[in-house]
Amino acid sequence: MPDLHPMVQHGDLYFDEYMQKIGDHRLPQHARQAWAEANDAMTFARALAKAHFGREATPDHAAAIFQAVMSDIARRARALHTDTE
């Protein structure tokens, strides 16, 4: 399975370089931190897809794992917020 987002080009910049350039000028620090954490989660999802599906792994597998992980994080964050009110 190819690595997705670092290889997607926007003009003459790769995706990570493009986001860095945007982030340096337009995004507040907390948004850049959230982007970095989501990027780490996608890397994790790609690794899990490769480990589970081996050579049969596809970008769709990684995207599904990413969505499941991020949904679980959001659900847990809502539960934590509700429990503390």
C-alpha positions in Angstrom: 0.0 0.0 0.0 1.5 3.3 -0.9 1.8 6.1 1.6 -1.0 8.5 0.7 -0.7 12.0 2.0 3.1 12.7 1.9 3.1 11.8 -1.8 0.0 13.8 -3.0 1.3 16.9 -4.8 -0.2 20.4 -4.8 1.5 22.2 -7.5 5.3 21.7 -7.0 4.9 20.9 -3.2 4.2 17.6 -1.6 1.2 17.6 0.7 3.1 17.8 4.0 5.2 20.7 2.7 2.0 22.4 1.4 0.3 22.0 4.8 3.4 23.3 6.6 3.5 26.3 4.4 -0.2 27.0 5.0 0.2 26.3 8.7 3.1 28.7 9.1 1.0 31.6 7.8 -2.7 30.9 8.5 -3.3 28.3 11.2 -3.2 29.1 14.9 -1.0 26.9 17.1 -3.8 24.7 18.4 -5.0 23.9 14.9 -1.4 23.0 13.8 -1.2 20.7 16.8 -4.5 19.0 15.9 -3.3 18.6 12.4 -0.1 16.9 13.6 -2.0 14.6 15.8 -4.4 13.6 12.9 -1.3 13.1 10.7 0.1 10.7 13.4 -3.2 8.9 13.6 -3.2 8.4 9.8 0.4 7.0 10.0 -0.8 4.7 12.7 -3.8 3.6 10.6 -1.6 2.9 7.6 0.7 0.7 9.8 -2.3 -1.2 11.2 -3.7 -1.8 7.7 -0.3 -3.1 6.5 0.1 -5.3 9.6 -3.4 -6.7 9.4 -3.9 -7.1 5.6 -0.3 -7.5 4.5 0.2 -7.1 0.8 -3.6 -6.9 0.3 -3.8 -3.6 2.3 -5.3 -0.7 0.4 -5.7 3.0 1.2 -9.4 2.3 1.8 -8.3 -0.1 4.7 -6.2 2.7 6.2 -9.0 5.3 5.8 -11.5 2.9 7.5 -9.1 2.3 10.4 -8.5 6.1 10.7 -12.2 6.8 10.7 -12.8 4.2 13.4 -10.0 5.4 15.6 -10.9 9.1 15.3 -14.6 8.3 15.9 -13.7 6.4 19.1 -11.5 9.3 20.3 -14.4 11.7 19.7 -16.9 9.5 21.5 -14.5 9.1 24.5 -13.9 12.9 24.6 -17.7 13.5 24.6 -18.1 11.0 27.4 -15.3 12.5 29.4 -16.8 16.0 29.0 -20.3 14.7 29.9 -19.0 12.9 33.0 -17.3 16.1 34.3 -20.2 18.4 34.0 
